[in-house]
Amino acid sequence: MRTLLQVISLAFTLYSFAIIARSLLPWFNVSPYHPAMQFLIQITEPLLAPIRQNIPSIGGLDFSPMVALLILWFIEQLLRTLLLSLAY
């Protein structure tokens, strides 16, 4: 059970870093056509697009990455709690 929790935690951590990287790289003038940026867009857009449709940008700022990180954290904690309760 411990290994499963570690794998879940690693997956959520890596996905969170992908969202953060996607949000920060444009500040460093990384082209959206760069292969690394394309990869980040492909893996994060399925989560960010629905959030972006429901939460408008305020003053030109996109808050969907922050909301996505909160959602990921909540789901990770929920899974952790469920798996730990099943173990005992």
Biotite code that builds the C-alpha atoms (Angstrom):
import biotite.structure as struc

atoms = struc.array([
    struc.Atom([0.000, 0.000, 0.000], chain_id="A", res_id=1, res_name="MET", atom_name="CA", element="C"),
    struc.Atom([2.882, 2.333, 0.805], chain_id="A", res_id=2, res_name="ARG", atom_name="CA", element="C"),
    struc.Atom([4.324, 1.895, -2.692], chain_id="A", res_id=3, res_name="THR", atom_name="CA", element="C"),
    struc.Atom([0.967, 2.744, -4.269], chain_id="A", res_id=4, res_name="LEU", atom_name="CA", element="C"),
    struc.Atom([0.773, 5.925, -2.200], chain_id="A", res_id=5, res_name="LEU", atom_name="CA", element="C"),
    struc.Atom([4.291, 6.871, -3.283], chain_id="A", res_id=6, res_name="GLN", atom_name="CA", element="C"),
    struc.Atom([3.452, 6.316, -6.959], chain_id="A", res_id=7, res_name="VAL", atom_name="CA", element="C"),
    struc.Atom([0.284, 8.404, -6.661], chain_id="A", res_id=8, res_name="ILE", atom_name="CA", element="C"),
    struc.Atom([2.178, 11.158, -4.868], chain_id="A", res_id=9, res_name="SER", atom_name="CA", element="C"),
    struc.Atom([4.914, 11.146, -7.528], chain_id="A", res_id=10, res_name="LEU", atom_name="CA", element="C"),
    struc.Atom([2.375, 11.318, -10.358], chain_id="A", res_id=11, res_name="ALA", atom_name="CA", element="C"),
    struc.Atom([0.564, 14.268, -8.793], chain_id="A", res_id=12, res_name="PHE", atom_name="CA", element="C"),
    struc.Atom([3.863, 16.026, -8.063], chain_id="A", res_id=13, res_name="THR", atom_name="CA", element="C"),
    struc.Atom([5.120, 15.617, -11.637], chain_id="A", res_id=14, res_name="LEU", atom_name="CA", element="C"),
    struc.Atom([1.821, 16.845, -13.080], chain_id="A", res_id=15, res_name="TYR", atom_name="CA", element="C"),
    struc.Atom([1.865, 19.826, -10.721], chain_id="A", res_id=16, res_name="SER", atom_name="CA", element="C"),
    struc.Atom([5.393, 20.697, -11.855], chain_id="A", res_id=17, res_name="PHE", atom_name="CA", element="C"),
    struc.Atom([4.248, 20.449, -15.486], chain_id="A", res_id=18, res_name="ALA", atom_name="CA", element="C"),
    struc.Atom([1.459, 22.963, -14.792], chain_id="A", res_id=19, res_name="ILE", atom_name="CA", element="C"),
    struc.Atom([3.869, 25.301, -13.002], chain_id="A", res_id=20, res_name="ILE", atom_name="CA", element="C"),
    struc.Atom([6.445, 25.036, -15.798], chain_id="A", res_id=21, res_name="ALA", atom_name="CA", element="C"),
    struc.Atom([3.801, 25.718, -18.423], chain_id="A", res_id=22, res_name="ARG", atom_name="CA", element="C"),
    struc.Atom([2.758, 28.821, -16.513], chain_id="A", res_id=23, res_name="SER", atom_name="CA", element="C"),
    struc.Atom([6.272, 30.178, -15.979], chain_id="A", res_id=24, res_name="LEU", atom_name="CA", element="C"),
    struc.Atom([8.054, 29.414, -19.260], chain_id="A", res_id=25, res_name="LEU", atom_name="CA", element="C"),
    struc.Atom([6.238, 32.116, -21.271], chain_id="A", res_id=26, res_name="PRO", atom_name="CA", element="C"),
    struc.Atom([7.665, 34.686, -18.828], chain_id="A", res_id=27, res_name="TRP", atom_name="CA", element="C"),
    struc.Atom([11.100, 33.652, -20.117], chain_id="A", res_id=28, res_name="PHE", atom_name="CA", element="C"),
    struc.Atom([10.011, 34.120, -23.750], chain_id="A", res_id=29, res_name="ASN", atom_name="CA", element="C"),
    struc.Atom([9.905, 30.404, -24.522], chain_id="A", res_id=30, res_name="VAL", atom_name="CA", element="C"),
    struc.Atom([8.062, 29.995, -27.798], chain_id="A", res_id=31, res_name="SER", atom_name="CA", element="C"),
    struc.Atom([4.823, 28.012, -27.685], chain_id="A", res_id=32, res_name="PRO", atom_name="CA", element="C"),
    struc.Atom([6.237, 26.098, -30.654], chain_id="A", res_id=33, res_name="TYR", atom_name="CA", element="C"),
    struc.Atom([9.284, 24.867, -28.730], chain_id="A", res_id=34, res_name="HIS", atom_name="CA", element="C"),
    struc.Atom([9.083, 21.042, -28.343], chain_id="A", res_id=35, res_name="PRO", atom_name="CA", element="C"),
    struc.Atom([9.227, 21.212, -24.534], chain_id="A", res_id=36, res_name="ALA", atom_name="CA", element="C"),
    struc.Atom([6.449, 23.780, -24.443], chain_id="A", res_id=37, res_name="MET", atom_name="CA", element="C"),
    struc.Atom([4.381, 21.743, -26.895], chain_id="A", res_id=38, res_name="GLN", atom_name="CA", element="C"),
    struc.Atom([4.748, 18.718, -24.621], chain_id="A", res_id=39, res_name="PHE", atom_name="CA", element="C"),
    struc.Atom([3.668, 20.725, -21.561], chain_id="A", res_id=40, res_name="LEU", atom_name="CA", element="C"),
    struc.Atom([0.682, 22.130, -23.427], chain_id="A", res_id=41, res_name="ILE", atom_name="CA", element="C"),
    struc.Atom([-0.389, 18.668, -24.599], chain_id="A", res_id=42, res_name="GLN", atom_name="CA", element="C"),
    struc.Atom([-0.320, 17.132, -21.140], chain_id="A", res_id=43, res_name="ILE", atom_name="CA", element="C"),
    struc.Atom([-1.809, 20.051, -19.184], chain_id="A", res_id=44, res_name="THR", atom_name="CA", element="C"),
    struc.Atom([-4.464, 21.364, -21.570], chain_id="A", res_id=45, res_name="GLU", atom_name="CA", element="C"),
    struc.Atom([-6.989, 18.572, -20.812], chain_id="A", res_id=46, res_name="PRO", atom_name="CA", element="C"),
    struc.Atom([-7.174, 19.844, -17.229], chain_id="A", res_id=47, res_name="LEU", atom_name="CA", element="C"),
    struc.Atom([-6.683, 23.563, -17.815], chain_id="A", res_id=48, res_name="LEU", atom_name="CA", element="C"),
    struc.Atom([-9.120, 24.068, -20.716], chain_id="A", res_id=49, res_name="ALA", atom_name="CA", element="C"),
    struc.Atom([-12.332, 23.220, -18.801], chain_id="A", res_id=50, res_name="PRO", atom_name="CA", element="C"),
    struc.Atom([-11.208, 25.318, -15.860], chain_id="A", res_id=51, res_name="ILE", atom_name="CA", element="C"),
    struc.Atom([-10.390, 28.225, -18.179], chain_id="A", res_id=52, res_name="ARG", atom_name="CA", element="C"),
    struc.Atom([-13.901, 28.012, -19.682], chain_id="A", res_id=53, res_name="GLN", atom_name="CA", element="C"),
    struc.Atom([-15.517, 28.348, -16.256], chain_id="A", res_id=54, res_name="ASN", atom_name="CA", element="C"),
    struc.Atom([-13.187, 30.897, -14.656], chain_id="A", res_id=55, res_name="ILE", atom_name="CA", element="C"),
    struc.Atom([-12.632, 34.051, -16.685], chain_id="A", res_id=56, res_name="PRO", atom_name="CA", element="C"),
    struc.Atom([-9.279, 35.763, -16.676], chain_id="A", res_id=57, res_name="SER", atom_name="CA", element="C"),
    struc.Atom([-9.178, 38.841, -14.499], chain_id="A", res_id=58, res_name="ILE", atom_name="CA", element="C"),
    struc.Atom([-7.157, 41.762, -15.764], chain_id="A", res_id=59, res_name="GLY", atom_name="CA", element="C"),
    struc.Atom([-5.500, 39.526, -18.339], chain_id="A", res_id=60, res_name="GLY", atom_name="CA", element="C"),
    struc.Atom([-4.318, 37.056, -15.696], chain_id="A", res_id=61, res_name="LEU", atom_name="CA", element="C"),
    struc.Atom([-5.168, 33.388, -16.143], chain_id="A", res_id=62, res_name="ASP", atom_name="CA", element="C"),
    struc.Atom([-5.961, 31.797, -12.794], chain_id="A", res_id=63, res_name="PHE", atom_name="CA", element="C"),
    struc.Atom([-6.672, 28.317, -14.221], chain_id="A", res_id=64, res_name="SER", atom_name="CA", element="C"),
    struc.Atom([-3.220, 26.912, -13.261], chain_id="A", res_id=65, res_name="PRO", atom_name="CA", element="C"),
    struc.Atom([-3.726, 27.946, -9.642], chain_id="A", res_id=66, res_name="MET", atom_name="CA", element="C"),
    struc.Atom([-7.205, 26.419, -9.569], chain_id="A", res_id=67, res_name="VAL", atom_name="CA", element="C"),
    struc.Atom([-5.878, 23.265, -11.231], chain_id="A", res_id=68, res_name="ALA", atom_name="CA", element="C"),
    struc.Atom([-3.156, 22.926, -8.602], chain_id="A", res_id=69, res_name="LEU", atom_name="CA", element="C"),
    struc.Atom([-5.749, 23.268, -5.829], chain_id="A", res_id=70, res_name="LEU", atom_name="CA", element="C"),
    struc.Atom([-7.943, 20.633, -7.483], chain_id="A", res_id=71, res_name="ILE", atom_name="CA", element="C"),
    struc.Atom([-4.976, 18.271, -7.871], chain_id="A", res_id=72, res_name="LEU", atom_name="CA", element="C"),
    struc.Atom([-4.008, 18.757, -4.229], chain_id="A", res_id=73, res_name="TRP", atom_name="CA", element="C"),
    struc.Atom([-7.582, 18.054, -3.100], chain_id="A", res_id=74, res_name="PHE", atom_name="CA", element="C"),
    struc.Atom([-7.840, 14.885, -5.217], chain_id="A", res_id=75, res_name="ILE", atom_name="CA", element="C"),
    struc.Atom([-4.449, 13.656, -4.014], chain_id="A", res_id=76, res_name="GLU", atom_name="CA", element="C"),
    struc.Atom([-5.450, 14.140, -0.378], chain_id="A", res_id=77, res_name="GLN", atom_name="CA", element="C"),
    struc.Atom([-8.778, 12.406, -1.000], chain_id="A", res_id=78, res_name="LEU", atom_name="CA", element="C"),
    struc.Atom([-7.076, 9.406, -2.625], chain_id="A", res_id=79, res_name="LEU", atom_name="CA", element="C"),
    struc.Atom([-4.505, 9.240, 0.148], chain_id="A", res_id=80, res_name="ARG", atom_name="CA", element="C"),
    struc.Atom([-7.246, 9.259, 2.801], chain_id="A", res_id=81, res_name="THR", atom_name="CA", element="C"),
    struc.Atom([-9.269, 6.608, 0.996], chain_id="A", res_id=82, res_name="LEU", atom_name="CA", element="C"),
    struc.Atom([-6.307, 4.317, 0.454], chain_id="A", res_id=83, res_name="LEU", atom_name="CA", element="C"),
    struc.Atom([-5.127, 4.658, 4.032], chain_id="A", res_id=84, res_name="LEU", atom_name="CA", element="C"),
    struc.Atom([-8.619, 3.927, 5.363], chain_id="A", res_id=85, res_name="SER", atom_name="CA", element="C"),
    struc.Atom([-8.815, 0.809, 3.167], chain_id="A", res_id=86, res_name="LEU", atom_name="CA", element="C"),
    struc.Atom([-5.472, -0.390, 4.476], chain_id="A", res_id=87, res_name="ALA", atom_name="CA", element="C"),
    struc.Atom([-6.684, -0.502, 8.076], chain_id="A", res_id=88, res_name="TYR", atom_name="CA", element="C"),
])
